[in-house]
Amino acid sequence: MAPKRRRFGEMAERRAQKADALHGARAAAAAPPAAACCNLASSLLELWAWGSLTAVSMQKLALASTADGSPSAAAAALARIGGGGKQPSHCQRDMLRLLRKHLPPQPQTVAVKVPVTGGKDDEAARLVTQPYLPLHRAFAHSFLHYPAQFAKTWGTRAGAAAFWGGLLDDDPNAAEWRSALASKDLTAAFPYAVHGDGVPVFRHKSLECWSAASLLAEGSAKDVKTLTFCYWSHLRAVADRDGMDTEDAVWKVAKWDMEAFFEGAHPSRDWEQKPWNAGSAEAALAGAPLAGGLCGVPWVVKGDLEHFQNILKLESTAAHAPCLYCRADRELRPWTDFSAQATWKSTCWQSDAEWRAAHPVRHPLFGILRLGQHSVHADVLHTLALGVAQNAVANALWLLVYRLMKGSAKQNLQSVWAHLHDYYKENHTPTQIRKLTGSMFMPDAKAPRSNFPRMHTKAKETEYLVGAVLWTWRQFCAETDRDESVGAVLANLDRIFFLSRRVGSSLHLGAGEAAEIRAAMDRLLLHYTALGNDAAAKGDMLWNVTPKFHIAWHWAWQAQFLHPHASACYADESFVGVIAKIAKASTNGIRLALAGDAVFAKYQRGMAVHWALSPGSPFSPWR
């Protein structure tokens, strides 16, 4: 299928002109003088804004640059803060003043009282005030002040029209939304994804973060993601234990926010349904369009299986019925049966009403608009790359090193690595592992027959390792049923990854591509389970089937309705790393329960600088 032509540049230009006329945005303002531009100064400013560099260090580096004869007015501006370095304690203050002077105010957060615990079972929950960044305000802010960036962060009308026009009539998610969208101009409705995840910050302490990103977005994680709320996972209050629930409090505000975003207008009441104070900025905006009539539709809920289980209250993979998409179990409808006649395949949830009836206890997210079971998408990163692929590749490597090849394990390992390296070099593989050791695919390399193999590689490394291991396997395999099955597992997995990579701007696969993914997944699962049954009969700890293999079948089925790229968590995981750095740089000397304000202050500062330094920005920190 030929990729659709991109129209992002054309639509961004039109949107910039419209924003100028309607809102007075300074998108057409003259660019800063060439002398004011400096890549070094911009890099230093971004590092400081995101918490990777202190203001004092930034000033010293800028001062060194000017001392070396740099003509940059930007570097000179940074060098002057803190009295030119004579008052280092004033550097942070001076930088904040500089940003307030040259950049527009950031979208206003709202103060929300949420329950937290003290982290101890016997400590009662208490209310603390935490900031929440309404998504509809971030959307309106980007449209008003950064029209060129808006096209990258949220998309264009052309992209929205293409998305809605590509939906299939039998898409179950579309069926749930059809009545709600019937009266909307779909070219003005931008679909977006909601993502939740625990961000590891300190040992045994993670920050539960909720964020969102448009499905039409293009760019890095900082370009496309918007953080809405965060709290420390270990301080989460749960209703059954504490009488109050952190997630209930958060999603009461999120419901108000997302419904306003869907309506495309500033809300006339606050999240507690109280009217705004007379004369306030909120009261002045009540009922006004957010962004020239544009709105947002929450189309996808993303996350890993642990998040779905622990936070969204969906099925646990360790339960008797481990699947959130069907009624497979461990006895009557075994989830490990991947034959065409598998009984669980006829028990997939057909309608949201059916699913809700079977799940009376639900996360409050599923009470917002039309969000339901069909909004929750499996993810290629967690399900395939960090699930199926890590198991399949590790088993193939184990057989090569310990069974198939003739030398010692050490010699075989070196030979396999030489072949992998040759494949990388010949195919210019974009993501590569730097070495191969036994511990990378065996929990205990000294006892290789005591545990099931599993790769310890990152998602993209594993994804691109599949093709390399397949090529290596074919150099050594014999003509046996087992060896042919191993090759079939890897070949089908490699093909699935190839088809799931985005080509062009379309958010929907072609019918032939979607059917090929499903057929390849069926073949992969049948060969893999046959290998597992054979290994079990021989007493080998190989080819174990985990719940992610079952979820992978549902992932392949979902691919016919939405391109796997749209539900992938790669950008979200990158964003997790950004937030982790911010949290570490924001929590020194601050009680963890009250760290939300510091995290959001640094996050908004980072976004303000990132937008101001982006191409086409009408603002500059250097003017």
N, C-alpha and C positions, 0 to 999 in steps of 0.2 A: 504494500500500500504506500503510495507516494505521500510524503509528509506534507501537511498543510503549510501554506506560506504564512510566515510570521507578519503581524501587523502592529507589533508593539510600538515601534518608533512613530508610525503615522498616528496611531490613536493617542500616544502620549502627547504629541504636539497639539492635537485637537483639544485634549483635556486641559493642557496648560493654558490655551487660549480661552477656553470656557471658564477656567478658574480665575483668570485675570478679569474677565468681564463681570462675573457674578460675585466674586469675593474679594477682588482687589489684591490678589496674591502677586508678589513681586517676581514672577517667574521670568519676565523679560528684562529684568534689571541687568545692567552691564556687568560683565565678569570682572573680578578684581584685577588690578594691574598685574602684569607678568612678574614684576619684582616682588609682589606680595605672595606669590605662589611658591611653595617649597615642599617637596616631597618629604624631606626630613622632618620639617616642622609638623606637617600633617600626620606623619607616622607617630611622632612623639605625642601629639595631642590625642590621637586615638588610643595609644597605649595607656596614657594617663586616665582618659575618660573611662576605659573599661577596667581600671584597677590593676593593670600590670606594671605601672610605673608611678612613683610618687611625684607630686608636684615639684618637690625640691630637686629630685633627680632630673626631671624634665628641664627645669631651668638651667641646671648645670650643663647638660648636654647642648642645649640651645646656645648658651653663652660660649661654649667651646667652639661651636660652629661659627659664630660671628667672629670670634677671635682668630679663626683660621681664614677670615676674609670673605665669608659668605655674604652675598649682597641681598639675601632674602629678608624682606620686611617682616615676613611671618616668623622666621627664626629670631629676629630682633625683638619682636613683640613678646615671644616666650622668654627671651633672655632678660627682659626688663621686669618681669614679675618678682615680687619679693624684694623690691628696691634694688634690682640688678643682682640679687644674691646676697645682699647685705642683711636682709631680714628674712631668712628662710622660713620662719614660722608663718609668714604672710603669703607665701606662694600659693597655697590652696585657696585662700580667700581671694587673692587677686585673679586667679584663673576663673573662679566662679563669677566674679564681677564681670570679667571679660565676656564670658558666655552670655550672661544676662543682658549685656549691652548690645550684643550683635545678633543673638539668636532669638526666635520667638518663644514665648512661654510654652512649656510642655503641656500635653493634655493632663487635666486635673484628675488625680486619683480621688477615690472616696474612702472615708474612714469607716471601717466595718468592725463591729465587735464580734469576735469569734471566741469560742471556748477552747482552752488548751489545758493540759494537765502539767504537773510538775515533773513528769517523766517517771513517777513512782506510782505503784499500784494503789497505795493507801492515801494518795494526795488528791483532794477534791479538785474538780475542774474549776477554772476561773475564766473570766472574760478579759481579753486583751484587745486593744485596738490595732488593726492591721490595715494597710492600704490595699485597695483593689483598683486596678486600672481598667475602666470600662472599655470594652473593645470598640463600642460605637464612637467613643470620643477619640480613640487613637485613629480610627478610620477617618473621621471628619477632620482631624488635625492634619493628617497626611495629605488629604485632598486639598485642603485650604492652603497649606504652606509649601508643600513639596509635590507639585503636580507631576514632575518628571519621575520622581521617586515613587509616586503613587502607582504608576503603571507597572513598576517592577514589584512593588510590595503587594498590590491587590489585583492587578490585571487591567483589562480594558473591556469595553462593551462588546467588541468583536470576539474576545475570548469567551466572555459569558455566553454570547449567542451560540458559539460553536459548542460549548459544553452542554447546554440544555438541548441543542439540536441533535446531539449525539447519543442521548439517552435512549435505551431500548424500551419498548412498550411493556416487556415482562420484567423490568427491573423492580424488585420488591421494595426497594427504598423509594424509588420514584412513585410507586403506587401509594405509599403512605403520605407523600408530600403533595400529590396531585391537586387535591382540593384547596390546600393552603396557597398554592402557587397559581391557581387558576386566574386570579384577578391581577397578577403582577406582570409588569413589563420585564420579561426574562433577560433582556439585554442589559437591564440595570440591576440584576440580582447576581451578586458575586458569591459562588459557593466557597465555603472554607472548612477547614478541619480543626477540631479541638483535640489537643494532645495533653495527656497527663503522665507524669513520670517522677520517680524519686531521684533527686540529684545528689550523688555522693559528694559530701563536702569534707566531713571529718570522719574519723574511724567510728563506726557504728552510729553515725548521725548523717541523715540525708534530708534534703529540702524537697518537700512535695510541691511540685510546680505545675500550674495549669497555664497553657499558652494556646495560641491559635495562629493559623496561617492560611492565606487564600490558596485554593487549589490552582488558581491561575497565576500564581506568583512565579517569578524567575529571579534567581540570585542566590547569594549565600544565606546562611542561617540568620545573620544580623539584618540582611535585607528584607527577609520575608516573615520572620517570626515576631509575635507580640506577646510578651509576658503579661498575664492578667492577675495572678495571685500566687503566693507561695507561703508555706508554713513548714515547721520542722516535723518530720514524720513521727518521731518518737514522742512528740508532745500532742499528737492528735487525740482529741476527746471522742469517745464512742458512746452512743446513747445507751447501749445495754449496760455499760460499766459505769459511765460518768453522769448519766441523766441528760447530757447535752452532746451534740455531735458537731465536730468541726466542719465536716463536709456539708451538712445541712445548712449551716450558717453561711458558708461560702457560696453555695449554689442558690441560695435565696437571692443573693445579689446578682449572681451570674444569670439567673432567669430574667430578672429585670433588665439586665444589660443586653442579653441576646434577643429578647423580644423587641427592645427598642431598635436594635440593629436590623432586625428583620423588617420592622415597619419603615425603616429609613428615615426616622425623625427623632429629634431630641425628646426624651420623655417629659411628660407634664408633671409627673410625680416622682418621688424618690423610691428606692427599693423597698421601703416600708409603706408605700402607697400614701405618703404624706405629701401635701403640696409644697412646692419650693417656697422658701422665704421671699416675701415681697421685696423687690429691688435687687435680688441676687442675680448673678450671671446665669444660673440655671433657669431661673424664672424668665429671664429675657429670651432665652433660647427655646423654651418649651414649645413643642410642636413644629419647630423650624426643621426643614430638611437637613439631613446629616451632610450630604455631599452631592448637591445638585440632583436629588432624587434617586441616588444609588442606595442599595441596601445589601445585607449579607444573609446568606442561608447556610446554617450549620449542617453540612452534608455528611461529614465523616467524623467518627470518634476513633482516635488512634492511641496506641500504647502497646506495651508488652503484656504477655499473659499474666504475669505477676500483678501488674497494675489492674488489669481487668478483674482479677480475683480479689485482691485485697482492698481496692478502693471502689470499684464499680459493682462489687458484690455479685459478679458473674461466677460461673461454674469453676471449681478448682480442678486442676489437672490431676490431683491426687484423689479426687472423689470417686464414688462408684459410677457416677455419670459425669465424665470429665469434659464434655464438649459444650461450648456456649452456643453452637449453631445447630445442634441436632440432639436427639435423645439417645444417642449411643451410650452403652454402659459396658460393664465388664462381664456380663453373663448372657442375657437374652439377646442383646444387640451388640456384640463385641466390637469395640472401636478399632481393634487391630485387624479386622476383616476388611480387606480392600478389593474383594472380588466384585464383579458386576452385580451379583445377587445379594450383596451385603444388606442385611435387613435395616441397618440404621440409615441407609441412604434415602429411604422413604419416610424418615421421621424428621427431616429438616423443618425448621419453623417456617411455615408458609406466610403467616400474617403476623403483624405486630400484636393484634388483639389476642391471638392464640398464645403468643409468647408471654404477654402480660398476665394472662389468666394463670399460667403455670409459674409465674414469678411474682407473687404478691408483695414481696419485700424487694424494693428496687432502690437504686441510687437516685437522688433527686435530679440528676442530669436527664433521666428518662421521663421527667415530667415537663420538659421544656419543648415547646412547639411540637414537631413531629419526630423528635429524636427517639429512636427505639433500637431493637435488636439488629435490624438491617443497616443501621448507621455504623455499627461496630465492625471495623475491618481488620482482618489479619494483615500482618506486615511482612514484606519480603525480607527485611533485615532480621527480625527476631525469629520468624517461623522457618525461613529457608536458610539464610546465611548462617545464623547462629543456632540452627536446629538441624534440619535435614542434612545440609551440606557438611556441617562439622562432623556428623556421625559417618556419613558415607565416605568422605575423603579419608578420615582417620582409619576406617576399616580397610580401605584399599591400600593405604600406606603400610598398615600392619601386615597384611598378607604379602606385600612386596618384600618387606624387610625380614620377616620372620618365617615365611613359608616358600615363597616363589623363587626368590633369587638364591644363588648358590653360595655366596660368601658368608662371612660372619656378619652379625647384625651391624657392627660398626662400618664394615666395608660396604654393605648393602645400603646403609643410610647415606654414606658419602656418594655412592653411585646414583641413588635416587635424586639427591640434591643436585648433582651435576646435570641430570636430565631436566629437572625442573628449571634450573638456571638457563639451560639452552633454549627451552621453550619460551621463557620470559624474554630472552634476548631476541629470538627470531620473530616473536609476535608482538613485541613492543607492549607488553602487558602493563596497563596503567597503574595497577596496585600489586605489589609483590611482597612476599616474605623475604627477609634478609638472610635467613639461615633455616636449617631443618635439623632438629634434634629429636631424640626419642621422647623427651618429656613434653614435646609439643603435641603429641597425639596419644601418649600413654600416661595415665595418672601416676603410675609407678614403673618407670622404664626398667628397673632392676627385676621386676616381676611382671613381664609383659602379658602373661596369661591369667592374671588375677583380677583384671578389671576390663570393662568394656572400653574400647578406644573412643576417643573424642578429641577433636582439634582444640587447641587453645590459641586461636588466632582471631583477629578482628573480623568484622563482618565483610568488608570489601576485600580483605586479604583472602578470606575463605571463598568468597564468590569467584574470584579470579584464579584461585588455586584449583578449582574443579577441572577446568580445561587442561591445566598443566599436568595434573595427576592422571587424567584420562589419557593424554598423549604418552605419558611415561608408562602407564599400565599396558598400553598396546605394544610397547617395545618388548615386554617380558611375558605377557600372558600366553597360556597354552590354549589349545582348542578343547576346552572342557565346558560343561554346562555352567559350572560355578564361575569360571573366568569370564564367560560370555555374559553372565548375569551381572557381574561386577562392572564390566564395560557398559552394559545397558543402563545400569543405575547412573553412572557418571555421565554418559552421553545424554540421557534424557534430562538430567539435572543441568548440564551445561546449556542445553537448548532452552530450557525454561528460563534460566538467568538471561540468556541472550534476548529472548522475546520480551522479558520484563523490563529491560532497559529502555528508557524513553528515547524515541526517535521523532523529531518534529515537535509540534506544539499540541497535538491532539491529546486529550485526556481519556480517550476511548480506544481500545484495540480494535482492529478489523475483525470481522467475524471469523475469518480463517485463522488469524493469530490466536484468538481466544480459544478456538476449538483445538488448536495444536497444543496449547499449554495444558488444557484439560487431558488430552490424550497422552501427552508426555508424562504428566503426573500419574495417571493411572498405570502406565507401564513401569514407571520408576517404583511405585509402591508395591506392585506385584512382584517385581524382581527382587526388591529389597526384602520383603517378607519371606520369599522363598529362600533367600540366602540365610535369613535369620532362623527359619525352621530347620534348615540343613545343619547350621552351626549348633543349634540346641541339641539336635539328635546325636551329634558327635561330641557334645560336652564342651564346645568352644564358647568362650565369652566374646562373641562377635555379632554384628548386625542387630543390635537391640533396637526395638521399636519404641519410641517415646511418644507421648501425646502430641508433640509438635508435628509428627508425621500425619496424624489425623487432621490437625488444624490445617496442614498444608493442602490437603484435598479440598477443604472449604475455601482456602485462599485461591486455589486454581479456579474454583467455581465462581468466586466473586470477580475474577479478572475479566469475565465477559461483560460486566456492567461498569467497571471503572478500571482505568489503566493502573497497574500495580505501582507505578511511579507516584500516583496521587495519594495512595495510602501508605507509602513507604516512610519510614522514620529516620532516614539518613540525616536530613536537615535538622530534625528534632533532636537527634543525638548530638549533633554538633552544637546546637543551642544549649543543651545540657552542660556541655563543657564550658561555654561562655558564662552561664549562670553560676557554675561551681566556682570559677575564678572570682566572680563578683562577690559571692557569698564569703569566700575566704578572706577577701580584702575588706569586707564590710563589717565583720563581726568582732573585731578586736575590742575587748573591753565592753561589749554590749551583751546584755542578757539575751539568750537565744530566743526566748519567747517574744522579744521586742525587736528582733533583728530585721523584721520585714520592712520597716521604714528605711533602714540603711541600704538594704538590697535594692529596693525600688528607686531610691534616690540615685544610686550609682548606675542602675540600669537605664533610667531615663536620661541621665547625663551622657552615658555612652551612646544611646540612640540619637540624642540631639546632635552630638558631634559627628556621628556616622552619617546622618542625613545631611548635615551642613557641608560635609566634605564630599558628598556624592556628586557625580556628574549631573549638571543641569540644576543644581541647587541655587535658588535665588538669594541665599544667605551665605555669609562667609564670616568665620571667626576673626579674620584678619582686617576687616574694614574698620 
